[in-house]
Amino acid sequence: MKSYGGLFGRIVQPANLLAAMWRAARGKRYRGPVARFLADAKLELERLRWELTLGTYRPRPLTQFSILDPKPRVISCADFRDRVVHHAVCAHVAPAIERRLIDDNYACRIGKGSHRAVLRARQFARRYGYWLRLDIRHYYANINHEILLAKLGRLFRERALRELLEIVVRHPVPGGAPGRGLPIGSLTSQWFANLYLDETDHWIKETCRAPGYVRYMDDFAVWADSRSFLWAMAADLRDRLESELRIEMKEEATLLAPCSEGMPFLGYRVFPGIVREKHARIRRRRRLLRLREAQFDRAEITEGQLQACVRSMAGPRRYLGFGEPLAPATGVGGREPRINANAREWTGRADPAEGIGQTTENQEPKTDHLQPIQ
């Protein structure tokens, strides 16, 4: 593994800290803590630079809040000055980690993302007969600090940078176990979590020779023409994760089935010929649209904000080949509704939650082929 040096001096340069501050403040400039930092930015950045240089920097306590959509999660929010440090560090650490990652790792990377991961999954579904899906139990909360720091130590050889990374990694998460866990919501956590499973990615691709493989953070998907190959690889992977990384797979979420039955992946169901939305995703979008319309009626948001919300709903559908779900069935401006070439169904429903590409009750895959690991 190639190691990198000379990065700490670049991290603490005033220009890098200033650029990191503006990246961290993007979209949040008028919030109280951010506005107070920006009001005295020169002094704050100089103080932060001296703390980093002298090794006296210590992160402030995390604040937490819970979300329920799409599933219950506890988000840990770093203080704004700590987010500036995260952006400054990742500006030079992330490119080194990026060079280590395989091409089919799609989480939190420029030019990747969940939608491209779904399209890649559809490509593999067209080539091979079976899919295997795996998930890790409480991935962020169970990342071992010692193992992660050992990986970072092999990648970065500067003592000052190693000490700074150790301060960031060991910063306690409220309610977390000692020596384990990264805060969900921090920029550094995304890159460190990607690196934590990087050697496993290379093992699957280069040692196991998996014909098709996609990973989105802690969601694994593997494709092959042999069921026995997939089951054997799943058993080996389970042992490897437990022995080397001290994390475990969700046995109940480990599924194998023919590609013709569709694979649930990142909120969609991926078939060889089409990608369909899951019911839960459609219901969430309907609830959000009703909420935004009610806020618009009460003059709590502007028309532009409402339009941005609708565009955010329509964008993924068009990107994944769902057509134009926001156009009325009779056409817009005298234009006839278009036909989705993949699904051969009419597109352009009035309700953004309707349209092709959604799963109905009688389209669920046959569960007799879905078998947990024994």
Helices and strands as residue ranges (DSSP letters): H 8-11, H 14-25, H 32-39, H 41-54, E 63-67, E 73-77, H 80-100, H 114-127, E 130-135, G 140-142, H 145-155, H 159-169, H 187-196, H 198-202, I 203-207, E 212-216, E 219-224, H 227-240, I 241-245, G 251-253, E 255-258, G 259-261, E 263-265, E 268-270, E 275-277, H 279-297, H 303-319, E 339-340, E 345-346, G 361-363, G 367-369
